[in-house]
Amino acid sequence: MPVAVVTDSTAYLPPELVRAHRLTVIPLTVVLNGIEGLEGVEIFPEDATRVLGGRRVTVSTSRPAPEQFAQVYRQLLADGADGVVSVHLSAELSGTVEAARLAAAEVGDDRVIVIDSRSTGMGLGFPVLAAAAAAAQGADLTGVRQAALDAVERTTIFFYVDTLEFLRRGGRINAAEALLGTALSVKPIMHMPDGSIVVRDKVRTASRGIARLVDLAVEAAGDADVDLAVHHLAAPQRADQLLAALTERLGDRLHDTYVTEAGAVIAAHAGPGLACVVLHRRP
């Protein structure tokens, strides 16, 4: 059996890709106004959107426990996997990577490798797919690890939010940045150059925000052939606009495209209106 690939629910991979690549997805936990559930299993994007639109909102997220990872790793190895490569959302955003590494140390670092994607959404998903493709081609544990790491370096994420308030509440940006955005009534565009969320640009309107996302994505693509993912939260029209504009701008250099709604974990920290572009430059 080839190397098994594990990820978490914040990759927001289309279900058909999860099945086709035989991926194992471990869900994070979301608590919406006191109601706890597993992302993508018990709590879905529309649940988060409904709660976040209310007047009284308490939302939190938590990583899977190390034992959850350990059970999955042991089962995959018992089923005959040669090893496990486990790729997860940025350690700057969540303790998921830490939990996975604790489990790997318990199960055996020589058989389980944990990778920090330094991103989320398909910024995580593209490295996961690269790892799965390498595994399917018969690569060993080291080869699958390297495929994921190479994909991390070739993947860039930009996203627009209507307000910085949700990121501030969740501690993903500092209060000063959130206050500046509110005071100036700007619409922020974020990126993740080192795994943490940083303001990349500020625009005045949502339409300018979407247009700027397109420009940034084209710039990040350079001359490479690329794959593209677009995420949104309760904003399908924005996703459609992004996909149409980028399809036109990138032309025949654009190959695989994916459009998915962000799940409850990202919803809790970004808020409704999120529009996100992930560019993966092919090798």
Backbone as JSON, one array per atom type, in Angstrom:
{
  "sequence": "MPVAVVTDSTAYLPPELVRAHRLTVIPLTVVLNGIEGLEGVEIFPEDATRVLGGRRVTVSTSRPAPEQFAQVYRQLLADGADGVVSVHLSAELSGTVEAARLAAAEVGDDRVIVIDSRSTGMGLGFPVLAAAAAAAQGADLTGVRQAALDAVERTTIFFYVDTLEFLRRGGRINAAEALLGTALSVKPIMHMPDGSIVVRDKVRTASRGIARLVDLAVEAAGDADVDLAVHHLAAPQRADQLLAALTERLGDRLHDTYVTEAGAVIAAHAGPGLACVVLHRRP",
  "N": [[0.86, -1.19, 0.0], [0.57, 2.25, -0.83], [2.1, 5.31, 0.47], [0.08, 6.84, 2.88], [-2.06, 9.7, 2.88], [-2.94, 12.34, 4.94], [-5.13, 14.94, 5.97], [-6.73, 17.97, 7.16], [-10.01, 19.33, 7.94], [-10.06, 21.96, 7.06], [-9.0, 22.24, 4.55], [-10.9, 22.25, 2.59], [-11.42, 20.71, 0.33], [-12.96, 19.59, -2.68], [-15.45, 17.03, -2.38], [-15.27, 14.92, -4.24], [-12.59, 14.85, -4.93], [-11.4, 14.1, -2.54], [-12.31, 11.48, -2.33], [-11.32, 10.34, -4.73], [-8.55, 10.49, -4.4], [-8.16, 9.05, -2.17], [-7.96, 10.21, 0.39], [-7.54, 10.96, 3.87], [-9.48, 12.78, 6.03], [-9.4, 14.8, 8.8], [-11.61, 16.24, 11.0], [-11.86, 19.6, 12.32], [-13.09, 21.12, 15.37], [-15.98, 23.09, 15.93], [-17.61, 25.64, 17.75], [-20.67, 27.06, 17.99], [-22.39, 29.56, 19.35], [-22.56, 28.06, 21.73], [-23.2, 25.53, 20.79], [-21.71, 22.62, 19.86], [-19.77, 21.06, 17.31], [-18.46, 18.9, 14.68], [-16.55, 20.11, 12.03], [-17.86, 20.13, 8.78], [-19.02, 17.7, 9.19], [-20.91, 17.73, 11.26], [-21.41, 20.42, 11.54], [-21.93, 23.02, 9.26], [-21.18, 25.33, 6.48], [-23.47, 27.01, 6.18], [-24.57, 26.98, 8.72], [-22.72, 28.41, 10.25], [-22.86, 30.88, 8.94], [-25.48, 31.68, 9.52], [-25.41, 31.99, 12.34], [-23.38, 33.93, 12.62], [-24.61, 36.09, 11.55], [-26.3, 37.0, 13.49], [-27.26, 38.98, 16.42], [-26.12, 38.46, 18.91], [-23.22, 36.82, 19.27], [-21.22, 34.06, 19.75], [-18.44, 32.41, 18.97], [-16.19, 29.79, 18.5], [-13.25, 27.83, 17.8], [-11.58, 24.66, 17.73], [-8.68, 22.55, 17.83], [-8.21, 19.16, 16.61], [-7.81, 16.51, 18.99], [-4.6, 15.22, 20.03], [-4.75, 12.41, 20.33], [-6.76, 11.71, 18.56], [-5.5, 12.03, 16.08], [-3.45, 10.13, 16.44], [-4.89, 7.71, 16.57], [-5.9, 7.59, 13.96], [-3.5, 7.5, 12.46], [-2.38, 5.09, 13.39], [-4.32, 3.26, 12.52], [-4.2, 3.5, 9.71], [-1.6, 2.61, 9.24], [-1.82, 0.03, 10.26], [-3.53, -0.97, 8.38], [-1.88, -1.36, 6.32], [-0.42, 0.72, 5.11], [2.61, 2.18, 3.89], [3.67, 4.33, 5.15], [2.86, 7.55, 6.61], [1.93, 10.74, 5.51], [1.11, 13.77, 6.81], [-0.67, 16.6, 6.33], [-1.31, 19.95, 7.16], [-3.31, 22.86, 8.24], [-2.0, 26.18, 8.7], [0.35, 26.56, 11.32], [0.4, 28.97, 12.57], [-2.19, 29.72, 12.79], [-3.61, 27.76, 14.11], [-3.59, 25.07, 16.54], [-3.43, 22.64, 15.33], [-1.34, 21.45, 13.79], [0.56, 21.11, 15.8], [-0.76, 19.25, 17.46], [-0.89, 17.09, 15.7], [1.83, 16.54, 15.39], [2.56, 15.76, 17.96], [1.14, 13.38, 18.08], [2.4, 11.99, 16.02], [4.95, 11.66, 17.08], [4.35, 9.9, 19.08], [3.37, 7.66, 17.71], [5.41, 7.11, 15.92], [8.03, 8.74, 14.55], [9.48, 7.94, 12.39], [7.73, 6.83, 10.67], [5.59, 8.49, 10.33], [5.08, 11.64, 9.02], [4.71, 15.05, 9.58], [3.43, 18.0, 8.13], [3.5, 21.49, 7.92], [1.43, 23.51, 6.2], [1.45, 26.22, 6.02], [-0.72, 27.71, 5.37], [-4.21, 27.8, 4.46], [-7.51, 26.52, 3.51], [-7.59, 25.86, 0.01], [-4.98, 26.54, -0.19], [-3.81, 24.87, 1.54], [-4.92, 22.59, 0.47], [-3.85, 22.16, -2.17], [-1.07, 21.37, -1.72], [-1.69, 18.97, -0.39], [-2.94, 17.49, -2.43], [-0.76, 17.28, -4.16], [0.94, 15.69, -2.63], [-0.6, 13.35, -2.5], [-0.67, 12.63, -5.2], [2.03, 12.03, -5.66], [2.3, 9.87, -3.93], [0.58, 8.04, -5.16], [2.02, 7.49, -7.41], [3.96, 5.91, -6.46], [5.95, 6.95, -4.83], [8.25, 7.09, -2.06], [8.18, 7.63, 1.54], [9.81, 9.89, 2.0], [9.81, 11.03, -0.55], [7.1, 11.66, -0.95], [6.73, 13.51, 1.1], [8.47, 15.55, 0.16], [7.19, 16.29, -2.2], [4.88, 17.5, -1.2], [5.99, 19.67, 0.23], [7.27, 21.08, -1.85], [5.01, 21.89, -3.26], [3.83, 23.6, -1.4], [5.54, 25.8, -1.57], [4.92, 26.68, -4.09], [2.41, 27.7, -4.01], [-0.01, 30.23, -3.54], [-1.98, 32.42, -1.59], [-4.69, 34.68, -1.48], [-7.08, 36.78, 0.08], [-10.25, 38.39, 0.47], [-12.08, 40.29, 2.84], [-15.13, 41.5, 4.27], [-15.02, 42.87, 6.63], [-12.65, 43.45, 9.27], [-13.31, 42.61, 11.74], [-14.08, 40.0, 12.57], [-11.72, 38.54, 12.3], [-10.22, 39.89, 14.18], [-11.59, 39.3, 16.57], [-11.09, 36.59, 16.79], [-8.41, 36.61, 17.29], [-6.64, 36.51, 15.16], [-5.57, 38.64, 13.81], [-4.0, 41.72, 14.84], [-5.34, 44.1, 17.22], [-4.89, 46.74, 16.54], [-4.63, 46.8, 13.75], [-7.22, 46.01, 13.05], [-8.71, 48.12, 14.11], [-7.77, 50.25, 12.58], [-8.71, 49.54, 10.05], [-11.48, 49.68, 10.48], [-11.83, 52.34, 11.22], [-11.14, 53.77, 8.95], [-12.91, 52.81, 7.19], [-12.22, 50.86, 5.32], [-11.79, 48.2, 2.95], [-10.31, 45.23, 3.47], [-7.64, 43.34, 1.96], [-6.11, 40.29, 2.34], [-3.13, 38.32, 2.91], [-0.9, 35.46, 3.23], [2.05, 35.38, 3.87], [3.96, 34.1, 5.48], [2.64, 32.18, 6.81], [1.1, 33.41, 8.71], [-1.69, 35.7, 9.03], [-1.81, 38.58, 7.13], [-2.33, 42.01, 6.37], [-2.57, 42.84, 3.04], [-3.42, 44.68, 1.09], [-5.52, 47.62, 0.92], [-8.76, 48.57, 0.08], [-11.52, 50.59, -1.1], [-14.07, 49.73, -1.74], [-16.19, 46.82, -2.17], [-16.28, 45.87, -4.8], [-13.92, 46.88, -5.88], [-12.22, 45.46, -4.31], [-12.57, 42.8, -5.21], [-11.66, 43.09, -7.82], [-9.0, 43.73, -7.3], [-8.1, 41.38, -6.1], [-8.07, 39.71, -8.33], [-6.03, 40.93, -9.88], [-3.81, 40.57, -8.19], [-3.65, 37.78, -8.09], [-3.1, 37.13, -10.77], [-0.62, 38.36, -10.99], [0.81, 36.8, -9.14], [0.79, 34.39, -10.48], [2.57, 34.72, -12.55], [4.52, 33.65, -15.29], [3.78, 31.06, -15.3], [2.1, 27.89, -15.85], [-1.0, 27.23, -14.29], [-3.04, 26.05, -11.54], [-6.23, 26.7, -10.07], [-8.08, 27.8, -7.26], [-11.12, 28.87, -5.86], [-12.64, 30.25, -3.1], [-15.53, 30.99, -1.12], [-17.76, 32.67, 1.18], [-21.01, 32.56, 1.78], [-21.26, 34.11, -0.49], [-21.65, 33.58, -3.35], [-21.83, 34.9, -5.82], [-19.61, 36.57, -5.87], [-17.6, 34.67, -6.0], [-18.15, 33.57, -8.51], [-17.61, 35.81, -10.13], [-14.87, 36.14, -9.69], [-13.84, 33.71, -10.7], [-14.61, 33.89, -13.42], [-13.25, 36.22, -14.27], [-10.56, 35.54, -13.81], [-10.29, 33.29, -15.39], [-10.47, 34.45, -17.91], [-8.26, 36.2, -17.86], [-6.03, 34.54, -17.43], [-6.13, 32.64, -19.4], [-5.06, 30.05, -21.63], [-3.19, 29.11, -19.91], [-4.34, 28.37, -17.6], [-5.43, 25.59, -15.82], [-6.65, 23.16, -13.93], [-9.58, 23.95, -12.08], [-11.28, 24.94, -9.1], [-14.14, 25.48, -7.15], [-15.35, 26.24, -4.05], [-17.37, 26.51, -1.09], [-16.26, 28.11, 1.82], [-15.64, 26.49, 4.94], [-16.99, 26.11, 8.32], [-14.97, 26.69, 10.2], [-13.18, 28.57, 9.01], [-15.12, 30.42, 8.39], [-15.85, 31.34, 10.92], [-13.76, 33.0, 11.57], [-13.38, 34.74, 9.45], [-15.82, 35.7, 8.49], [-19.06, 36.36, 6.89], [-19.2, 37.02, 3.36], [-16.63, 36.63, 2.63], [-14.14, 36.27, 0.14], [-11.94, 34.37, -1.71], [-8.85, 33.61, -3.28], [-6.79, 31.1, -4.54], [-3.73, 30.35, -5.88], [-1.97, 27.93, -7.64], [1.08, 27.21, -8.82], [2.13, 25.27, -11.44], [4.7, 22.7, -11.59]],
  "CA": [[0.0, 0.0, 0.0], [1.41, 3.45, -0.87], [2.05, 6.22, 1.6], [-1.24, 7.43, 3.1], [-2.04, 11.15, 3.05], [-3.95, 12.82, 5.89], [-5.23, 16.39, 6.11], [-7.82, 18.35, 8.05], [-11.22, 19.8, 7.26], [-9.94, 23.33, 6.54], [-8.53, 22.24, 3.16], [-12.09, 22.5, 1.77], [-11.31, 19.99, -0.93], [-14.21, 19.0, -3.18], [-15.57, 15.64, -1.93], [-14.85, 13.95, -5.25], [-11.14, 14.74, -4.86], [-11.09, 13.31, -1.34], [-12.55, 10.07, -2.66], [-10.44, 9.89, -5.81], [-7.17, 10.38, -3.93], [-8.17, 8.23, -0.95], [-7.45, 11.05, 1.47], [-8.19, 10.91, 5.18], [-9.7, 14.15, 6.49], [-9.73, 14.87, 10.23], [-12.31, 17.52, 11.19], [-11.72, 20.46, 13.49], [-14.33, 21.34, 16.11], [-16.52, 24.45, 15.93], [-18.67, 25.88, 18.73], [-21.48, 28.2, 17.58], [-23.34, 29.91, 20.41], [-22.66, 26.96, 22.69], [-23.47, 24.26, 20.12], [-20.43, 22.11, 19.38], [-19.86, 20.02, 16.28], [-17.32, 18.7, 13.82], [-16.68, 20.82, 10.76], [-18.11, 19.3, 7.62], [-19.7, 16.47, 9.59], [-22.08, 18.14, 12.05], [-21.61, 21.86, 11.36], [-21.66, 23.34, 7.87], [-21.06, 26.77, 6.27], [-24.72, 27.76, 6.41], [-24.75, 27.11, 10.16], [-21.88, 29.52, 10.69], [-23.39, 32.13, 8.37], [-26.68, 32.04, 10.27], [-25.03, 32.46, 13.67], [-22.59, 35.15, 12.51], [-25.5, 37.19, 11.2], [-27.11, 37.38, 14.64], [-26.76, 40.07, 17.26], [-25.24, 37.9, 19.94], [-22.44, 35.78, 18.59], [-20.03, 33.48, 20.37], [-17.92, 31.39, 18.06], [-14.81, 29.36, 18.76], [-12.82, 26.62, 17.1], [-10.52, 23.95, 18.45], [-7.97, 21.53, 17.06], [-8.44, 17.78, 17.03], [-6.9, 16.05, 20.05], [-3.52, 14.35, 19.53], [-5.16, 11.01, 20.27], [-7.51, 11.49, 17.32], [-4.5, 11.81, 15.04], [-2.74, 8.88, 16.7], [-5.77, 6.61, 16.18], [-5.94, 7.54, 12.5], [-2.2, 7.03, 11.96], [-2.23, 3.65, 13.71], [-5.22, 2.49, 11.68], [-3.67, 3.49, 8.35], [-0.43, 1.74, 9.22], [-2.3, -1.34, 10.45], [-4.16, -1.39, 7.14], [-0.85, -1.68, 5.35], [0.29, 1.87, 4.53], [4.05, 2.19, 4.11], [3.93, 5.46, 6.03], [1.8, 8.57, 6.57], [2.27, 12.16, 5.43], [-0.05, 14.46, 7.36], [-0.49, 18.0, 5.93], [-2.35, 20.68, 7.89], [-3.36, 24.31, 8.17], [-0.87, 26.91, 9.29], [0.54, 26.53, 12.77], [0.15, 30.33, 13.07], [-3.63, 29.89, 12.94], [-4.25, 26.68, 14.86], [-2.72, 24.09, 17.15], [-3.62, 21.35, 14.67], [-0.03, 20.89, 13.46], [1.18, 20.67, 17.05], [-1.42, 18.01, 17.87], [-0.47, 16.03, 14.78], [3.23, 16.19, 15.68], [2.56, 14.99, 19.2], [0.68, 12.04, 17.74], [3.43, 11.35, 15.21], [6.02, 11.25, 17.99], [3.86, 8.73, 19.82], [3.23, 6.52, 16.81], [6.73, 6.83, 15.34], [8.42, 9.76, 13.59], [10.06, 7.31, 11.21], [6.64, 6.35, 9.81], [4.6, 9.56, 10.17], [5.68, 12.96, 8.83], [3.7, 16.12, 9.64], [3.85, 19.18, 7.37], [2.76, 22.75, 8.09], [1.23, 24.09, 4.86], [1.57, 27.67, 6.16], [-1.87, 28.29, 4.68], [-5.47, 27.11, 4.74], [-8.27, 26.36, 2.28], [-6.81, 25.13, -0.99], [-3.57, 26.76, 0.08], [-3.5, 23.58, 2.14], [-5.4, 21.51, -0.39], [-2.95, 21.86, -3.28], [0.0, 20.49, -1.24], [-2.26, 17.65, -0.1], [-3.11, 16.8, -3.71], [0.57, 16.95, -4.67], [1.42, 14.54, -1.86], [-1.38, 12.18, -2.91], [-0.23, 12.24, -6.54], [3.33, 11.38, -5.51], [2.07, 8.56, -3.31], [-0.03, 7.17, -6.16], [3.07, 7.13, -8.37], [4.88, 4.99, -5.81], [7.01, 7.62, -4.08], [8.38, 6.68, -0.67], [7.79, 8.65, 2.52], [10.59, 11.1, 1.74], [9.36, 11.61, -1.8], [5.78, 12.26, -0.74], [6.98, 14.72, 1.9], [9.06, 16.59, -0.67], [6.16, 16.76, -3.13], [4.02, 18.44, -0.46], [6.77, 20.88, 0.54], [7.43, 21.83, -3.09], [3.72, 22.51, -3.58], [3.66, 24.72, -0.47], [6.3, 26.94, -2.1], [4.35, 27.13, -5.37], [1.01, 28.04, -3.78], [-0.19, 31.57, -2.98], [-3.38, 32.67, -1.22], [-5.15, 36.05, -1.19], [-8.52, 36.79, 0.34], [-10.93, 39.65, 0.79], [-13.14, 40.2, 3.85], [-15.89, 42.75, 4.37], [-14.61, 43.55, 7.86], [-11.6, 42.78, 10.02], [-13.79, 42.36, 13.1], [-14.06, 38.57, 12.91], [-10.31, 38.15, 12.48], [-9.76, 40.46, 15.45], [-12.19, 38.53, 17.66], [-10.43, 35.3, 16.89], [-6.99, 36.77, 17.58], [-5.82, 36.21, 13.98], [-4.83, 39.86, 13.53], [-3.97, 42.51, 16.07], [-6.42, 45.07, 17.39], [-4.55, 47.99, 15.85], [-4.98, 46.63, 12.34], [-8.67, 45.99, 12.96], [-9.19, 49.47, 14.38], [-7.44, 51.07, 11.42], [-9.63, 49.21, 8.98], [-12.81, 50.18, 10.83], [-11.82, 53.81, 11.26], [-11.04, 54.3, 7.6], [-13.95, 52.14, 6.39], [-11.58, 50.22, 4.19], [-12.02, 46.78, 2.71], [-8.96, 44.68, 3.46], [-7.21, 42.15, 1.25], [-5.12, 39.65, 3.2], [-2.36, 37.19, 2.38], [-0.25, 34.67, 4.28], [3.41, 35.17, 3.37], [4.77, 33.23, 6.35], [1.71, 31.36, 7.58], [0.21, 34.26, 9.5], [-2.54, 36.54, 8.2], [-1.26, 39.93, 7.06], [-3.02, 42.88, 5.42], [-1.78, 43.06, 1.83], [-3.89, 45.91, 0.46], [-6.8, 48.15, 1.4], [-9.54, 49.23, -0.97], [-12.67, 51.3, -0.55], [-15.35, 49.07, -2.03], [-16.1, 45.39, -2.43], [-15.98, 45.64, -6.22], [-12.48, 47.1, -6.06], [-11.56, 44.35, -3.65], [-12.59, 41.65, -6.11], [-10.76, 43.4, -8.93], [-7.62, 43.67, -6.81], [-7.79, 39.96, -5.95], [-7.74, 39.2, -9.67], [-4.71, 41.45, -10.25], [-2.8, 39.93, -7.35], [-3.54, 36.39, -8.5], [-2.4, 37.1, -12.06], [0.77, 38.69, -10.68], [1.41, 35.64, -8.49], [0.92, 33.31, -11.47], [3.74, 34.94, -13.4], [4.4, 33.02, -16.6], [3.59, 29.62, -15.09], [0.79, 27.25, -15.94], [-1.51, 27.25, -12.92], [-4.35, 25.59, -11.09], [-6.89, 27.79, -9.35], [-9.22, 27.53, -6.38], [-11.85, 30.04, -5.37], [-13.52, 29.99, -1.96], [-16.37, 32.12, -0.7], [-18.67, 32.37, 2.28], [-22.29, 33.23, 1.54], [-21.02, 35.1, -1.53], [-21.39, 32.84, -4.6], [-21.65, 35.8, -6.96], [-18.22, 37.0, -5.87], [-16.81, 33.54, -6.49], [-18.36, 33.5, -9.97], [-16.89, 36.93, -10.73], [-13.44, 35.85, -9.63], [-13.52, 32.64, -11.63], [-14.75, 34.38, -14.8], [-12.19, 37.17, -14.57], [-9.27, 34.86, -13.84], [-10.29, 32.43, -16.58], [-10.18, 35.31, -19.05], [-6.91, 36.78, -17.75], [-4.98, 33.53, -17.47], [-6.21, 31.98, -20.69], [-4.76, 28.63, -21.71], [-2.27, 28.72, -18.83], [-5.16, 27.9, -16.48], [-5.79, 24.19, -15.97], [-7.71, 22.72, -13.02], [-10.22, 24.98, -11.27], [-12.16, 24.44, -8.05], [-14.9, 26.51, -6.43], [-16.03, 25.68, -2.89], [-17.69, 27.43, 0.0], [-15.42, 27.89, 3.0], [-16.35, 25.85, 6.03], [-17.33, 26.85, 9.53], [-13.78, 27.18, 10.9], [-12.76, 29.83, 8.39], [-16.24, 31.35, 8.54], [-15.82, 31.92, 12.26], [-12.7, 34.0, 11.69], [-13.38, 35.69, 8.34], [-17.14, 36.3, 8.4], [-19.74, 36.3, 5.6], [-18.66, 37.93, 2.36], [-15.28, 36.2, 2.27], [-13.8, 35.83, -1.21], [-10.56, 33.92, -1.61], [-8.22, 33.04, -4.47], [-5.57, 30.34, -4.3], [-3.02, 30.05, -7.11], [-0.94, 26.9, -7.54], [1.92, 27.21, -10.02], [2.56, 23.9, -11.76], [6.14, 22.6, -11.75]],
  "C": [[0.88, 1.23, 0.0], [1.3, 4.26, 0.42], [0.65, 6.83, 1.69], [-1.1, 8.93, 3.35], [-3.24, 11.57, 3.9], [-3.97, 14.34, 5.84], [-6.35, 16.7, 7.09], [-8.92, 19.04, 7.27], [-11.09, 21.2, 6.69], [-9.34, 23.38, 5.14], [-9.67, 22.55, 2.19], [-11.94, 21.93, 0.37], [-12.68, 19.51, -1.4], [-14.29, 17.53, -2.8], [-15.09, 14.62, -2.95], [-13.32, 13.79, -5.28], [-10.71, 13.92, -3.65], [-11.25, 11.83, -1.64], [-11.54, 9.56, -3.68], [-9.02, 9.66, -5.34], [-7.05, 9.61, -2.62], [-7.56, 8.97, 0.23], [-8.22, 10.78, 2.76], [-8.27, 12.33, 5.72], [-10.16, 14.12, 7.94], [-10.38, 16.23, 10.5], [-11.88, 18.27, 12.44], [-13.09, 20.62, 14.15], [-14.7, 22.81, 16.1], [-17.6, 24.53, 17.0], [-19.38, 27.17, 18.34], [-22.54, 28.46, 18.63], [-23.63, 28.72, 21.33], [-22.93, 25.6, 22.08], [-22.18, 23.79, 19.45], [-20.63, 21.04, 18.32], [-18.6, 19.96, 15.45], [-17.55, 19.38, 12.48], [-16.86, 19.85, 9.61], [-18.81, 18.0, 7.91], [-21.01, 16.81, 10.31], [-22.41, 19.62, 11.9], [-21.1, 22.26, 9.98], [-21.62, 24.86, 7.67], [-22.32, 27.56, 6.57], [-25.02, 27.92, 7.9], [-23.96, 28.3, 10.7], [-22.42, 30.85, 10.18], [-24.6, 32.6, 9.15], [-26.33, 32.63, 11.64], [-24.29, 33.8, 13.59], [-23.44, 36.35, 12.12], [-26.36, 37.67, 12.35], [-26.48, 38.49, 15.46], [-25.79, 39.58, 18.32], [-24.52, 36.69, 19.36], [-21.29, 35.34, 19.48], [-19.61, 32.29, 19.51], [-16.5, 31.05, 18.47], [-14.52, 28.1, 17.98], [-11.73, 25.95, 17.92], [-9.95, 22.84, 17.58], [-8.45, 20.14, 17.45], [-7.43, 17.42, 18.13], [-5.79, 15.19, 19.44], [-3.94, 12.89, 19.41], [-6.0, 10.71, 19.03], [-6.56, 11.22, 16.16], [-3.83, 10.45, 15.22], [-3.59, 7.68, 16.27], [-5.82, 6.46, 14.66], [-4.63, 6.99, 11.94], [-2.03, 5.53, 12.2], [-3.1, 2.79, 12.79], [-4.69, 2.39, 10.25], [-2.46, 2.57, 8.24], [-0.83, 0.28, 9.39], [-2.94, -1.89, 9.18], [-3.15, -1.63, 6.02], [-0.13, -0.53, 4.71], [1.77, 1.79, 4.86], [4.47, 3.3, 5.07], [2.79, 6.45, 5.87], [2.44, 9.94, 6.45], [1.01, 12.94, 5.77], [0.16, 15.97, 7.17], [-1.64, 18.83, 6.48], [-2.24, 22.2, 7.77], [-2.27, 24.94, 9.01], [-0.83, 26.82, 10.81], [0.35, 27.91, 13.39], [-1.33, 30.56, 13.35], [-4.26, 28.9, 13.9], [-3.19, 25.78, 15.48], [-2.8, 22.72, 16.5], [-2.28, 20.69, 14.33], [0.66, 20.36, 14.72], [0.57, 19.35, 17.52], [-0.99, 16.84, 16.99], [0.97, 15.59, 15.07], [3.37, 15.42, 16.99], [2.15, 13.54, 18.93], [1.74, 11.29, 16.94], [4.58, 10.86, 16.09], [5.63, 10.0, 18.77], [3.82, 7.48, 18.94], [4.57, 6.11, 16.21], [7.08, 7.83, 14.26], [9.03, 9.17, 12.33], [8.98, 6.84, 10.23], [5.57, 7.41, 9.55], [5.33, 10.89, 10.09], [4.56, 13.99, 8.79], [4.26, 17.37, 8.97], [2.91, 20.34, 7.66], [2.65, 23.39, 6.71], [1.43, 25.6, 4.84], [0.4, 28.39, 5.46], [-3.12, 27.58, 5.17], [-6.28, 27.07, 3.46], [-7.45, 25.54, 1.29], [-5.34, 25.53, -0.98], [-2.98, 25.57, 0.81], [-3.83, 22.45, 1.17], [-4.46, 21.17, -1.53], [-1.73, 21.04, -2.83], [-0.48, 19.08, -0.9], [-2.42, 16.85, -1.39], [-1.76, 16.41, -4.32], [1.14, 15.74, -3.95], [0.7, 13.27, -2.3], [-0.96, 11.69, -4.29], [1.11, 11.52, -6.49], [3.17, 9.98, -4.92], [1.5, 7.57, -4.32], [0.97, 6.68, -7.2], [4.15, 6.26, -7.74], [6.02, 5.64, -5.05], [7.06, 7.11, -2.65], [8.04, 7.85, 0.25], [8.52, 9.96, 2.28], [10.12, 11.8, 0.48], [8.0, 12.29, -1.68], [5.9, 13.55, 0.07], [7.5, 15.84, 1.02], [8.06, 17.15, -1.67], [5.25, 17.77, -2.45], [4.75, 19.74, -0.2], [6.98, 21.73, -0.71], [6.14, 22.56, -3.46], [3.42, 23.68, -2.66], [4.34, 25.97, -1.04], [5.69, 27.49, -3.38], [2.91, 27.6, -5.22], [0.89, 29.37, -3.05], [-1.67, 31.82, -2.73], [-3.59, 34.16, -0.96], [-6.64, 35.97, -0.86], [-8.99, 38.15, 0.8], [-11.98, 39.38, 1.87], [-13.84, 41.55, 3.93], [-15.49, 43.56, 5.59], [-13.51, 42.74, 8.54], [-12.06, 42.32, 11.41], [-13.71, 40.88, 13.48], [-12.64, 38.06, 13.12], [-9.77, 38.68, 13.8], [-10.3, 39.66, 16.63], [-11.47, 37.21, 17.87], [-8.94, 35.39, 17.16], [-6.08, 36.51, 16.4], [-5.13, 37.44, 13.43], [-4.86, 40.7, 14.8], [-5.05, 43.59, 16.07], [-6.15, 46.36, 16.64], [-4.92, 47.92, 14.37], [-6.49, 46.67, 12.16], [-9.25, 47.38, 13.16], [-8.93, 50.38, 13.19], [-8.42, 50.82, 10.29], [-11.02, 49.76, 9.23], [-12.87, 51.7, 10.73], [-11.84, 54.4, 9.86], [-12.1, 53.72, 6.66], [-13.36, 51.49, 5.15], [-11.97, 48.75, 4.12], [-10.66, 46.12, 2.56], [-8.8, 43.45, 2.57], [-6.03, 41.57, 2.01], [-4.31, 38.63, 2.39], [-1.62, 36.53, 3.54], [1.19, 34.36, 3.87], [4.25, 34.21, 4.2], [3.89, 32.33, 7.22], [0.79, 32.14, 8.48], [-0.57, 35.17, 8.55], [-2.07, 37.99, 8.29], [-2.08, 40.74, 6.06], [-2.1, 43.16, 4.25], [-2.12, 44.38, 1.17], [-5.17, 46.36, 1.15], [-7.47, 48.86, 0.25], [-10.79, 49.82, -0.33], [-14.0, 50.58, -0.74], [-15.11, 47.58, -2.29], [-15.73, 45.11, -3.88], [-14.51, 45.87, -6.51], [-11.68, 45.98, -5.39], [-11.47, 43.13, -4.54], [-11.64, 41.88, -7.28], [-9.3, 43.3, -8.51], [-7.19, 42.23, -6.57], [-7.36, 39.36, -7.29], [-6.34, 39.65, -10.07], [-3.6, 40.75, -9.47], [-2.58, 38.47, -7.77], [-2.79, 36.26, -9.82], [-0.92, 37.4, -11.85], [1.48, 37.49, -10.06], [1.63, 34.49, -9.47], [2.17, 33.48, -12.3], [3.51, 34.35, -14.77], [4.06, 31.54, -16.51], [2.2, 29.17, -15.53], [0.3, 27.05, -14.51], [-2.8, 26.46, -12.77], [-4.92, 26.65, -10.17], [-7.99, 27.24, -8.45], [-9.82, 28.86, -5.94], [-12.75, 29.58, -4.23], [-14.37, 31.22, -1.7], [-17.14, 31.7, 0.54], [-19.91, 33.23, 2.11], [-22.15, 34.33, 0.49], [-20.73, 34.41, -2.86], [-21.18, 33.74, -5.8], [-20.21, 36.31, -7.03], [-17.31, 35.9, -6.38], [-16.94, 33.42, -8.01], [-17.6, 34.61, -10.69], [-15.39, 36.66, -10.78], [-13.06, 34.78, -10.66], [-13.58, 33.12, -13.07], [-13.59, 35.3, -15.17], [-10.83, 36.48, -14.7], [-9.18, 33.89, -15.02], [-9.93, 33.24, -17.82], [-8.73, 35.79, -19.02], [-5.81, 35.74, -17.92], [-5.01, 32.69, -18.73], [-5.85, 30.51, -20.63], [-3.69, 28.18, -20.72], [-3.02, 28.17, -17.62], [-5.64, 26.48, -16.76], [-6.93, 23.83, -15.02], [-8.26, 23.89, -12.21], [-11.19, 24.35, -10.29], [-12.86, 25.63, -7.4], [-15.63, 25.83, -5.28], [-16.35, 26.77, -1.89], [-16.82, 27.09, 1.2], [-16.26, 27.31, 4.13], [-16.46, 26.71, 7.27], [-16.1, 27.39, 10.25], [-13.32, 28.51, 10.33], [-13.87, 30.87, 8.5], [-16.19, 32.07, 9.88], [-14.82, 33.05, 12.37], [-12.7, 35.04, 10.57], [-14.72, 36.39, 8.17], [-17.74, 36.19, 7.0], [-19.17, 37.35, 4.64], [-17.25, 37.57, 1.93], [-15.2, 35.81, 0.79], [-12.31, 35.54, -1.23], [-10.09, 33.31, -2.93], [-6.96, 32.32, -4.07], [-4.97, 29.95, -5.64], [-1.95, 28.99, -6.86], [-0.18, 26.86, -8.87], [2.43, 25.79, -10.28], [4.07, 23.84, -11.94], [6.55, 22.53, -13.22]]
}
